[in-house]
Amino acid sequence: MDGGVAAAAGFVAAGVACGIKRDGRLDLALLHCPGGAVAAGVFTRNEVVAAPVVLARGRVPARDVRAVVINSGCANACTGGAGMAAAEAVVAAVATALGCAPEQVLPASTGVIGDPLPVKRLTAGLPAVVAGLGASGATAFADAILTTDTRRKEAAVEVELAGGRVRIGGCCKGSGMIHPNMATMLAVVTTDAQLDPATCQTLLSTVVATTFNRISVDGDTSTNDTLYLLASGSSGVAVSGEEDLVRLAAGLARVCGSLALQIVADGEGATKLATVQVTGGRDGLQVERVAAAICRSPLVKTALFGQDANWGRIVAAAGAVGAGITPETTRLWLDDLLLFAEGVGTGAGRSPAAAAAMHAHDLTLRLDLGQGEACATYWTCDLSFDYVRINAEYRT
């Protein structure tokens, strides 16, 4: 279904330009839940943490959140006490504008690290963003959180529970500095299901582990990674019983999975979307470590860009992580083409079939470790000339 953060009942959104970005693009986003929402959050595990993350960590899970305010163009990270004061000032101004308490407002920021947050510009933009609040404002909200992204990223689904139908919708931003450990990644997901704070947090943490935490663009984890889940309860449908929880989790995974893949597909300068499947592992930790190592390898990613089925780089990346793989039992496929088995290449890596597979936008690398039943799927993109150009010019 169509929709983003306002697809679920009980939410309105807006986005405006308040002058943080030099090119006049939208840079101030506001999500409002007039009736209040249960909220949960997951955040970056980088030890260098932005001020809005510090502030938000103390506010979720929560029972009565009224708003999420996000600015793009300035990360408000590594800004010291002044940065914390700035984040608190913006949250307080939003609370005043909406008639709620500052503790009911969740912040997030994205952009250049080290620049002071322009509080006056943000607060000057509040009347316009509040006036623009509406269900149709979800698109502007999604646009206002972007930085180096080339497109907005939204997803929404309907889920049938025992008591009726509920909606889940959301949007995200992310293109570079993407290697989450909770990608710069911000996401807001909403639902009109009735949830308590503990269940909301458990659902979010569980789903993140198999969606946003399994993507990599460049191997760097941001100071600002933030993902919120807000539940308005406006559908009147309660989550009752294990079957409802399973269905709601599956719907949330569909939304988060779609958003995560949209981030990888829009990776800075990306021309390829690669699905990396590691199977036959002893346990989940082993296959996850191997898959993550392949996804963050610059040599693998440049081979993808060069459309070169260089299986040696993939096998080397898998072995370098120290997860206890055995070359003689390991096999590697590019789509359906076996490239490596019994410790040696099969010769297929230089075949016309391999060349054709590498020229496709979407491709799958599958590594079977031959040691057990555990499996994991991760996603990554290539590393191109444009990635270097975009990041070399980021502050110029």
Order of alpha helices (4+ residues) and beta strands (2+ residues): beta-beta-alpha-beta-alpha-beta-alpha-alpha-beta-beta-beta-alpha-beta-beta-alpha-beta-alpha-alpha-alpha-beta-beta-beta-alpha-beta-beta-alpha
